[in-house]
Amino acid sequence: MEKILNEIYIKRVNNQYKSNIIKSARKSGLDLQKLSLKLGKKENFVSNACNKKTTIVSNNLLHSIAYLLNCDLNELTNIKSPWRFKETN
């Protein structure tokens, strides 16, 4: 059960990071593929890093992206609590 909760937490955090990265990249006129290439990686690198269920996106990658996009790191890391659930009736 704990492993499943960890995977859910990691997936939610990574999804929020991915959303923030996409928003910041769009401001610079980039998509995730172009961003990956500018980082010197394969086209799907950033997207794959954000889709993992086992590890949260690395600090080094977030710093590199923030530097490349000329944005504040807080723009990429500002996330809501991944444990908030919408109540259903």
C-alpha positions in Angstrom: 0.0 0.0 0.0 2.8 2.4 0.9 4.5 1.8 -2.5 1.3 2.6 -4.3 0.9 5.8 -2.3 4.5 6.8 -3.1 3.9 6.2 -6.8 0.7 8.3 -6.6 2.5 11.1 -4.8 5.5 11.1 -7.2 3.2 11.0 -10.3 1.2 14.0 -9.0 4.3 16.0 -8.2 5.8 15.3 -11.6 2.5 16.1 -13.4 2.5 19.5 -11.7 6.2 20.1 -12.6 5.5 19.1 -16.2 2.6 21.6 -16.3 4.7 24.4 -14.9 7.6 23.5 -17.3 5.2 23.6 -20.3 3.8 27.0 -19.2 7.2 28.5 -18.8 8.5 27.0 -22.1 5.5 28.3 -24.0 6.4 31.8 -22.8 9.8 31.3 -24.5 8.2 29.9 -27.6 9.3 26.3 -27.0 7.6 23.0 -26.6 9.0 20.0 -24.5 10.8 18.5 -27.5 12.6 21.7 -28.4 13.4 22.3 -24.8 14.9 18.8 -24.5 17.1 19.4 -27.6 18.3 22.8 -26.2 19.3 20.9 -23.1 21.4 18.6 -25.3 19.2 15.6 -24.7 16.9 13.5 -26.9 13.5 14.9 -27.9 11.5 13.1 -25.3 13.9 13.5 -22.4 12.0 16.2 -20.4 8.6 14.6 -21.1 9.9 11.2 -20.0 11.5 12.7 -16.8 8.1 14.2 -15.9 6.2 11.0 -16.6 8.1 8.7 -14.2 6.4 7.0 -11.3 9.5 6.1 -9.4 11.5 9.3 -9.1 10.6 13.0 -8.8 12.1 15.3 -11.5 15.7 16.0 -10.5 16.8 19.3 -9.0 19.6 19.6 -11.5 17.1 19.2 -14.4 14.8 21.9 -12.9 17.7 24.3 -12.5 18.9 23.7 -16.0 15.4 24.3 -17.4 15.0 27.5 -15.3 18.3 28.8 -16.5 17.6 27.9 -20.2 14.1 29.5 -20.0 15.5 32.5 -18.1 12.8 32.1 -15.5 12.7 31.9 -11.7 13.1 28.4 -10.3 10.0 29.0 -8.2 7.9 29.2 -11.4 8.8 25.6 -12.1 8.6 24.3 -8.5 5.5 26.1 -7.3 3.1 23.2 -6.8 0.0 22.6 -4.8 -0.2 19.8 -2.3 -0.4 16.5 -4.3 -2.6 15.0 -1.6 -5.6 17.3 -2.2 -8.5 15.2 -3.5 -11.7 16.5 -4.8 -14.6 15.3 -2.8 -17.2 13.4 -4.9 -20.8 13.1 -3.9 
